[in-house]
Amino acid sequence: MNPHSRFKSILLPSTFFACGVFVLALCISACSGGGSGTSTTASSMGTVSTSLSDPATCQAPDGQFSHVYVTVTDVQASTSATASSSGSGWVDLTPSLSSAPKQIDLLGQANNQCFLAMLGDNVELQAGSYQQIRLILADNSMSLSNNACGSAANCVVLTSDGSVHTLQLSSEAQTGIKIPSGQIASGGFTVQAGQTEDLDIDFNTCSSIVEEGNGQFRLKPVLHAGEVSTTSSSINGKVYDAATGNPVNGSGTVSLEQKDSTGVDRVVMSTTVAADGSFVFCPLPAGNYDVVAVATRADGTIYAPSIVTGVATGSTTGTILMHAPTVSAPTSTATVKGLITSQNSSMAGTIADIQLSTLETVSSTMYTIPLPPTSMQQSATLSLETAASAGTTVCPTGTDCSAYAMQQASGGAYIGAWSASGATLTQSAPLASYVLDGEAFVQSSGGTADCSPSELQSTAYALTGTGPYAVAASTLAFTSCQ
């Protein structure tokens, strides 16, 4: 991370890199009629219960946070893809939370591998295709009994000194965290009459927290959802050092990716690699995923990424081998530095939230290569916030800006298709070629796209020579921002 950047993404020690996955499992089953207060027949209805899960990934003792508390006041769904937050047609999935909001530690100990707590009692749900879901958090001024945050409803607790800091919200308290159909697997969640369904919502906790230059912490979530099965709803495997045949002596991260509408493989969920090399994702929507593993050895050497394609829910990847270069640690690293700017239609600086990713084209597909865990980067992608010039960071005239510095592997990715007997991975190229991808969001919007266009990509930067490798990336200049 560039020390001169006024705003920075959250920094979490590498042992606990990756996302916390915040999952609401909506268990929908046939009901026997009555209790809905409507004339709808029982055969067209279902029953919904709501629970929460979060594989704790960025907590003490090695993580920056010992706790991340959020207070949930409601979960709602709509069959309309265009329904506004204040419009009609929203179904309340957790009516009991309106009188008894639930404060939950996203880094708490789950009762089982997937779920943390129940959020509501069973309620009836009309069969249909639900195109929007929203999760509503309490305003920080809300008074709570037994409040772990003290005065605020949402907060983070730092590992270093135990201090409590309010987790500032974007629009979550007023309009909810929205999950549109484009972020729901298969474009919507379909409830069939008389059938049992399960829906999960995954919330990338760690990379959704931005530490601002004034020392405040702000929630900047983008969520995904999809139907899951009560059985065979996980993907698991192990990550080993190819040279030693043992778990990596260091830290690793594994991401699940799926293609977006443009064909780019985007991170859906990430998790850390355990000391024994194992990893697991659960629960998961049914489908196929590409599994991308990155790792950093204790001496600072960064392994080339490993990609296993076409892994179905309910499968194991087997052992994914990570290949370290035979050269020294600095030569295994490519440092990418650059500047992001934002301005409005009047050519004046304006603040924007930016999600920055590193992409690599492998076998004709562009994959997101998660940032390898180091002491200065612990999220699969980088969350930035542009701001006016401050300190040694000087923005071009008429812009707000943010400087960044990222470390990536210098080696090209190894890739292979999933096989029940284990994937055979081959290296795509000796050296990597990276594209910087920036996505802009309205500041404090909770994930509304900003600027025109809202996504910018750099040219491909192909590493050459013997290193150490440094990329001075061209500025990603966002214009016509709000």
C-alpha positions as CSV (number, residue, x, y, z in Angstrom):
1,M,0.0,0.0,0.0
2,N,1.4,3.4,-0.9
3,P,2.0,5.3,2.4
4,H,1.2,8.6,0.8
5,S,-2.3,7.6,-0.1
6,R,-4.7,9.7,2.0
7,F,-7.3,6.9,2.0
8,K,-6.4,3.2,2.2
9,S,-8.1,-0.2,2.1
10,I,-8.3,-2.1,5.3
11,L,-5.1,-3.8,6.2
12,L,-5.4,-7.2,7.9
13,P,-2.4,-9.5,8.7
14,S,-1.8,-12.1,6.1
15,T,-2.6,-15.1,8.4
16,F,-6.2,-14.0,8.3
17,F,-6.5,-12.6,4.8
18,A,-9.7,-12.8,2.7
19,C,-13.3,-12.2,3.2
20,G,-15.8,-12.9,5.9
21,V,-18.8,-14.4,4.3
22,F,-22.0,-13.1,5.8
23,V,-24.8,-15.5,4.8
24,L,-28.5,-15.4,5.3
25,A,-29.9,-18.8,4.7
26,L,-33.6,-18.5,3.9
27,C,-35.1,-22.0,4.3
28,I,-38.4,-22.1,2.3
29,S,-40.7,-25.1,2.7
30,A,-44.3,-26.0,1.9
31,C,-46.8,-24.9,4.6
32,S,-50.2,-26.3,5.5
33,G,-52.1,-23.1,5.1
34,G,-53.4,-20.6,7.6
35,G,-51.2,-18.0,9.4
36,S,-50.7,-15.7,6.4
37,G,-53.8,-13.6,6.9
38,T,-54.4,-13.8,3.2
39,S,-56.8,-15.7,0.9
40,T,-53.8,-17.3,-1.0
41,T,-54.0,-21.1,-1.0
42,A,-51.5,-23.1,0.9
43,S,-50.2,-24.7,-2.3
44,S,-48.8,-21.4,-3.5
45,M,-47.1,-20.6,-0.3
46,G,-43.9,-21.5,1.6
47,T,-42.3,-21.0,4.9
48,V,-39.1,-19.0,5.5
49,S,-36.6,-19.0,8.3
50,T,-33.5,-16.8,8.3
51,S,-30.1,-17.6,9.7
52,L,-26.6,-16.1,9.4
53,S,-23.1,-17.4,8.8
54,D,-19.6,-16.0,8.5
55,P,-16.4,-18.0,8.3
56,A,-14.3,-15.9,10.6
57,T,-11.2,-14.9,8.6
58,C,-9.8,-11.6,9.8
59,Q,-10.0,-11.8,13.6
60,A,-7.5,-11.7,16.4
61,P,-4.9,-12.6,17.3
62,D,-3.3,-11.9,13.9
63,G,-6.0,-9.9,12.3
64,Q,-6.6,-6.1,12.8
65,F,-10.0,-6.7,14.3
66,S,-11.0,-8.8,17.3
67,H,-14.7,-8.1,16.6
68,V,-16.9,-6.6,13.8
69,Y,-20.4,-6.0,15.1
70,V,-23.4,-5.2,12.9
71,T,-27.0,-4.9,14.0
72,V,-29.6,-6.4,11.6
73,T,-33.1,-4.9,11.7
74,D,-34.7,-6.5,8.7
75,V,-34.4,-8.7,5.6
76,Q,-36.8,-8.1,2.7
77,A,-37.3,-9.5,-0.8
78,S,-39.2,-8.3,-3.9
79,T,-40.3,-10.0,-7.1
80,S,-39.7,-6.7,-9.0
81,A,-36.3,-6.0,-10.4
82,T,-37.1,-2.3,-10.4
83,A,-38.8,-1.8,-7.1
84,S,-37.5,1.2,-5.2
85,S,-36.6,0.9,-1.5
86,S,-39.7,3.0,-0.6
87,G,-42.0,1.2,-3.0
88,S,-44.6,-1.5,-2.4
89,G,-44.2,-5.2,-3.0
90,W,-41.5,-6.0,-0.5
91,V,-41.9,-9.1,1.6
92,D,-40.7,-9.0,5.1
93,L,-38.6,-12.1,5.8
94,T,-37.7,-11.4,9.4
95,P,-40.7,-9.5,11.0
96,S,-39.5,-10.3,14.5
97,L,-36.4,-8.2,14.0
98,S,-38.4,-4.9,13.8
99,S,-39.0,-5.1,17.6
100,A,-35.9,-7.0,18.5
101,P,-32.9,-6.1,16.2
102,K,-30.1,-8.6,16.5
103,Q,-26.4,-7.5,17.0
104,I,-24.1,-10.1,15.6
105,D,-20.3,-10.4,15.7
106,L,-19.2,-11.2,12.1
107,L,-16.0,-12.7,13.5
108,G,-17.8,-14.7,16.2
109,Q,-17.6,-18.5,16.6
110,A,-20.1,-20.3,14.4
111,N,-22.1,-23.1,16.0
112,N,-21.2,-25.2,13.0
113,Q,-19.0,-24.6,10.0
114,C,-21.5,-22.4,8.1
115,F,-23.9,-20.6,10.3
116,L,-23.6,-18.1,13.2
117,A,-27.2,-17.4,14.4
118,M,-30.9,-17.5,13.6
119,L,-32.3,-14.1,12.6
120,G,-36.0,-14.8,12.6
121,D,-39.0,-17.1,13.1
122,N,-40.7,-18.9,10.3
123,V,-42.9,-16.8,8.1
124,E,-45.0,-17.6,5.0
125,L,-43.6,-16.6,1.6
126,Q,-45.5,-16.4,-1.7
127,A,-44.1,-18.6,-4.4
128,G,-42.4,-16.7,-7.2
129,S,-39.2,-15.4,-8.6
130,Y,-37.5,-12.8,-6.3
131,Q,-35.4,-10.3,-8.2
132,Q,-34.2,-8.1,-5.3
133,I,-33.2,-8.7,-1.7
134,R,-32.1,-6.2,0.8
135,L,-30.5,-6.4,4.2
136,I,-31.2,-3.5,6.6
137,L,-28.8,-2.5,9.4
138,A,-29.6,-0.3,12.4
139,D,-28.8,3.3,12.4
140,N,-25.8,3.9,14.7
141,S,-28.0,6.2,16.9
142,M,-30.3,3.3,17.7
143,S,-30.5,2.4,21.4
144,L,-29.7,-1.3,22.1
145,S,-29.7,-3.3,25.3
146,N,-26.5,-5.2,26.0
147,N,-24.8,-3.2,23.3
148,A,-21.3,-4.6,22.6
149,C,-20.4,-1.4,20.8
150,G,-21.2,0.9,23.7
151,S,-23.2,3.7,22.1
152,A,-23.2,2.8,18.4
153,A,-25.2,-0.1,16.8
154,N,-22.3,-1.1,14.5
155,C,-18.6,-1.1,15.3
156,V,-15.2,-2.6,15.0
157,V,-12.9,-3.6,17.9
158,L,-9.2,-3.3,17.2
159,T,-6.9,-6.1,18.1
160,S,-4.0,-3.9,19.0
161,D,-5.5,-2.0,21.9
162,G,-9.1,-3.2,22.3
163,S,-10.5,0.2,21.3
164,V,-14.0,0.4,19.9
165,H,-14.7,2.4,16.7
166,T,-18.1,3.1,15.2
167,L,-18.6,1.4,11.8
168,Q,-20.0,4.2,9.7
169,L,-22.8,3.2,7.4
170,S,-23.5,4.2,3.8
171,S,-27.2,3.9,3.1
172,E,-27.8,0.7,4.9
173,A,-29.9,2.1,7.7
174,Q,-32.2,4.0,5.4
175,T,-32.6,1.9,2.2
176,G,-30.8,-1.3,3.1
177,I,-28.0,-3.2,1.4
178,K,-29.5,-4.0,-2.0
179,I,-28.8,-7.2,-4.0
180,P,-30.1,-6.8,-7.5
181,S,-30.9,-9.6,-9.9
182,G,-27.4,-9.2,-11.5
183,Q,-25.9,-10.2,-8.2
184,I,-28.2,-13.2,-7.6
185,A,-27.2,-16.5,-9.1
186,S,-29.2,-17.3,-12.2
187,G,-30.6,-13.8,-12.2
188,G,-33.2,-14.4,-9.4
189,F,-34.2,-16.6,-6.5
190,T,-37.2,-18.8,-7.5
191,V,-39.5,-20.2,-4.9
192,Q,-41.5,-23.1,-6.2
193,A,-44.9,-23.8,-4.5
194,G,-44.7,-26.8,-2.2
195,Q,-40.9,-27.0,-2.3
196,T,-38.1,-26.4,0.1
197,E,-35.5,-23.8,-1.0
198,D,-32.4,-22.3,0.7
199,L,-31.0,-18.9,-0.1
200,D,-27.7,-17.5,1.0
201,I,-26.3,-14.0,1.0
202,D,-22.6,-13.7,1.1
203,F,-21.0,-10.5,2.5
204,N,-17.3,-10.0,2.0
205,T,-16.8,-8.5,5.4
206,C,-13.1,-7.7,5.4
207,S,-12.8,-6.2,2.0
208,S,-16.1,-4.3,2.6
209,I,-14.5,-2.2,5.3
210,V,-12.6,1.0,4.3
211,E,-10.3,2.8,6.8
212,E,-10.5,6.4,5.9
213,G,-7.8,9.1,6.3
214,N,-9.5,10.5,9.4
215,G,-9.2,7.2,11.2
216,Q,-12.9,6.3,10.8
217,F,-14.0,2.9,9.5
218,R,-16.8,2.8,6.9
219,L,-18.9,-0.2,5.6
220,K,-18.9,-0.3,1.8
221,P,-20.6,-3.5,1.0
222,V,-21.3,-5.3,-2.3
223,L,-23.2,-8.6,-1.8
224,H,-24.1,-11.6,-3.8
225,A,-26.9,-14.2,-3.3
226,G,-28.1,-17.5,-4.7
227,E,-29.9,-20.7,-4.0
228,V,-28.0,-23.3,-2.0
229,S,-28.6,-26.9,-1.1
230,T,-28.9,-28.2,2.4
231,T,-26.5,-30.9,1.4
232,S,-23.4,-31.0,-1.0
233,S,-23.2,-27.2,-0.8
234,S,-19.5,-26.8,-0.3
235,I,-16.2,-26.7,-2.2
236,N,-13.1,-27.8,-0.4
237,G,-9.5,-28.8,-1.0
238,K,-5.9,-28.3,0.1
239,V,-3.1,-25.9,-1.0
240,Y,0.4,-27.4,-0.9
241,D,3.9,-26.3,-1.9
242,A,4.8,-28.1,-5.1
243,A,8.5,-28.4,-4.2
244,T,8.0,-29.8,-0.7
245,G,4.7,-31.6,-0.9
246,N,3.7,-29.9,2.4
247,P,1.4,-27.1,3.3
248,V,2.8,-23.6,2.4
249,N,5.1,-22.3,5.0
250,G,3.4,-18.9,5.1
251,S,-0.1,-17.7,4.2
252,G,-2.5,-18.3,1.4
253,T,-5.8,-17.3,0.1
254,V,-8.3,-19.1,-2.2
255,S,-11.0,-17.3,-4.2
256,L,-14.1,-18.6,-6.0
257,E,-14.8,-16.8,-9.3
258,Q,-17.5,-16.8,-11.9
259,K,-17.7,-14.8,-15.2
260,D,-19.7,-11.6,-15.3
261,S,-21.7,-10.3,-18.2
262,T,-18.4,-9.2,-20.0
263,G,-16.7,-12.6,-19.6
264,V,-14.3,-11.5,-16.8
265,D,-13.9,-13.9,-14.0
266,R,-14.9,-12.0,-10.8
267,V,-14.3,-12.9,-7.2
268,V,-17.5,-14.2,-5.6
269,M,-16.0,-15.4,-2.3
270,S,-12.6,-15.7,-0.6
271,T,-11.2,-17.6,2.3
272,T,-7.9,-18.2,4.0
273,V,-5.8,-21.4,3.9
274,A,-5.5,-23.2,7.2
275,A,-2.2,-24.2,8.7
276,D,-2.7,-27.8,7.4
277,G,-3.3,-26.4,3.9
278,S,-7.0,-27.0,3.9
279,F,-9.8,-24.6,2.8
280,V,-13.6,-24.8,2.6
281,F,-16.4,-22.7,1.2
282,C,-20.0,-23.2,2.4
283,P,-22.8,-22.9,1.8
284,L,-22.7,-22.2,-1.9
285,P,-25.2,-21.7,-4.7
286,A,-25.2,-24.7,-7.1
287,G,-23.1,-24.2,-10.1
288,N,-19.5,-24.3,-11.4
289,Y,-16.7,-22.1,-10.1
290,D,-13.1,-21.3,-11.0
291,V,-10.9,-21.7,-7.9
292,V,-7.9,-19.3,-7.8
293,A,-5.2,-19.8,-5.1
294,V,-2.4,-17.4,-4.2
295,A,0.1,-17.6,-1.4
296,T,3.1,-15.9,0.1
297,R,6.0,-17.9,1.8
298,A,7.3,-16.8,5.2
299,D,10.4,-15.4,3.6
300,G,8.4,-13.1,1.4
301,T,8.5,-15.2,-1.8
302,I,5.2,-14.9,-3.7
303,Y,4.0,-18.1,-5.5
304,A,2.6,-18.0,-9.0
305,P,-1.2,-18.2,-8.9
306,S,-2.9,-21.6,-9.4
307,I,-6.2,-21.8,-11.2
308,V,-8.5,-24.9,-11.2
309,T,-11.5,-24.4,-13.6
310,G,-15.0,-25.8,-13.6
311,V,-15.3,-26.9,-10.0
312,A,-18.9,-27.9,-9.2
313,T,-20.6,-27.3,-5.8
314,G,-20.3,-30.4,-3.7
315,S,-16.8,-31.2,-5.1
316,T,-13.3,-31.2,-3.8
317,T,-10.4,-29.7,-5.7
318,G,-8.0,-32.2,-4.2
319,T,-4.5,-30.8,-3.7
320,I,-3.7,-27.6,-5.5
321,L,0.0,-27.2,-5.9
322,M,1.7,-23.8,-5.6
323,H,4.9,-23.1,-7.5
324,A,7.5,-20.8,-6.1
325,P,10.3,-19.4,-8.3
326,T,13.8,-20.6,-7.7
327,V,15.0,-17.0,-7.6
328,S,15.1,-14.7,-4.6
329,A,12.0,-13.3,-2.9
330,P,12.2,-9.8,-4.4
331,T,12.3,-11.2,-7.9
332,S,9.1,-13.2,-7.3
333,T,7.3,-9.9,-6.8
334,A,5.9,-7.4,-9.2
335,T,5.1,-4.0,-7.6
336,V,2.3,-2.1,-9.3
337,K,1.9,1.6,-8.5
338,G,-0.4,4.1,-9.9
339,L,-3.0,6.9,-9.4
340,I,-6.8,6.9,-9.7
341,T,-8.7,10.2,-10.3
342,S,-12.3,11.2,-10.2
343,Q,-14.2,14.3,-11.4
344,N,-17.7,15.3,-12.1
345,S,-19.3,16.6,-15.3
346,S,-18.2,20.1,-14.5
347,M,-14.5,19.0,-14.5
348,A,-14.2,19.4,-10.7
349,G,-13.0,16.8,-8.2
350,T,-15.5,14.6,-6.6
351,I,-15.2,11.7,-4.2
352,A,-15.8,8.1,-5.4
353,D,-15.3,4.7,-4.0
354,I,-13.1,2.5,-6.2
355,Q,-12.6,-1.3,-6.3
356,L,-9.3,-2.1,-7.9
357,S,-8.5,-5.6,-9.2
358,T,-5.5,-7.2,-11.0
359,L,-6.6,-9.3,-14.0
360,E,-4.6,-11.8,-16.1
361,T,-5.6,-13.4,-19.3
362,V,-5.0,-17.2,-19.1
363,S,-6.1,-19.6,-21.9
364,S,-8.2,-16.8,-23.5
365,T,-10.1,-16.0,-20.2
366,M,-9.5,-13.0,-18.1
367,Y,-9.2,-14.0,-14.4
368,T,-9.1,-11.8,-11.3
369,I,-5.8,-12.6,-9.6
370,P,-6.4,-12.1,-5.9
371,L,-3.8,-10.0,-4.1
372,P,-1.3,-12.4,-2.4
373,P,-1.4,-11.9,1.4
374,T,1.4,-9.7,2.7
375,S,1.7,-7.4,5.8
376,M,0.2,-4.6,3.7
377,Q,-2.6,-6.2,1.7
378,Q,-5.2,-8.6,3.0
379,S,-8.1,-8.5,0.6
380,A,-8.6,-10.1,-2.8
381,T,-9.1,-6.7,-4.3
382,L,-8.2,-3.2,-3.2
383,S,-10.9,-0.8,-1.8
384,L,-9.9,2.9,-2.3
385,E,-11.6,6.2,-1.8
386,T,-10.6,9.3,-3.8
387,A,-10.1,12.6,-2.0
388,A,-8.6,16.0,-2.5
389,S,-4.8,16.5,-2.5
390,A,-3.3,15.8,1.0
391,G,0.3,15.6,2.1
392,T,2.6,14.3,-0.6
393,T,-0.4,13.0,-2.7
394,V,-1.1,15.8,-5.3
395,C,-4.1,15.3,-7.5
396,P,-4.2,16.6,-11.1
397,T,-6.1,19.9,-11.4
398,G,-9.9,19.4,-11.3
399,T,-9.8,15.9,-9.7
400,D,-9.9,14.0,-6.5
401,C,-7.5,11.1,-6.4
402,S,-6.0,8.1,-4.6
403,A,-2.5,6.7,-5.0
404,Y,-2.0,3.0,-4.6
405,A,0.8,0.3,-4.6
406,M,0.1,-3.4,-4.9
407,Q,2.3,-6.5,-4.9
408,Q,1.6,-9.4,-7.2
409,A,3.4,-12.6,-8.3
410,S,5.8,-12.1,-11.1
411,G,5.2,-15.7,-12.4
412,G,2.5,-16.5,-14.8
413,A,-0.5,-18.5,-13.5
414,Y,-0.7,-22.3,-13.5
415,I,-4.0,-23.6,-14.8
416,G,-5.9,-26.8,-15.3
417,A,-9.4,-28.2,-15.5
418,W,-11.0,-29.9,-12.5
419,S,-10.8,-33.7,-12.4
420,A,-12.0,-36.2,-9.8
421,S,-8.5,-37.5,-9.6
422,G,-7.0,-34.0,-9.2
423,A,-6.3,-31.2,-11.6
424,T,-3.0,-31.2,-13.5
425,L,-1.8,-27.6,-13.7
426,T,0.6,-26.2,-16.3
427,Q,2.1,-22.7,-16.4
428,S,0.6,-20.3,-18.9
429,A,3.7,-18.2,-19.3
430,P,7.0,-17.7,-17.4
431,L,6.1,-14.1,-16.5
432,A,2.7,-12.6,-15.8
433,S,0.9,-9.9,-17.8
434,Y,-1.5,-7.8,-15.7
435,V,-4.4,-5.5,-16.5
436,L,-5.6,-3.0,-13.8
437,D,-9.3,-2.9,-13.5
438,G,-11.2,-0.2,-11.6
439,E,-14.9,-0.1,-10.8
440,A,-16.4,3.2,-9.5
441,F,-19.2,3.5,-7.0
442,V,-21.0,6.5,-5.6
443,Q,-19.4,7.4,-2.3
444,S,-21.4,6.1,0.7
445,S,-24.0,4.5,-1.6
446,G,-23.5,0.9,-0.6
447,G,-22.6,-0.2,-4.1
448,T,-24.3,2.1,-6.7
449,A,-22.2,2.4,-9.9
450,D,-20.8,5.8,-10.5
451,C,-19.0,7.7,-13.3
452,S,-19.3,7.2,-17.1
453,P,-18.1,4.7,-17.7
454,S,-18.1,3.1,-14.3
455,E,-15.4,0.6,-15.1
456,L,-12.0,1.3,-16.6
457,Q,-9.2,-1.0,-17.6
458,S,-5.5,-0.3,-18.3
459,T,-3.5,-1.8,-21.1
460,A,-1.8,-5.1,-20.3
461,Y,1.6,-4.7,-18.6
462,A,3.8,-7.7,-19.6
463,L,6.7,-8.3,-17.2
464,T,10.0,-8.8,-19.0
465,G,13.6,-9.3,-18.0
466,T,15.0,-10.8,-14.7
467,G,13.5,-8.4,-12.2
468,P,12.9,-7.0,-9.7
469,Y,9.7,-6.0,-11.5
470,A,8.0,-2.6,-11.2
471,V,5.0,-1.4,-13.1
472,A,4.2,2.3,-13.2
473,A,0.5,2.0,-14.3
474,S,-1.2,4.7,-16.3
475,T,-3.8,6.8,-14.4
476,L,-7.3,5.4,-14.3
477,A,-9.2,8.7,-14.8
478,F,-12.9,8.4,-13.9
479,T,-15.1,11.3,-15.3
480,S,-18.8,12.4,-15.1
481,C,-19.0,11.1,-11.5
482,Q,-21.7,12.2,-9.2
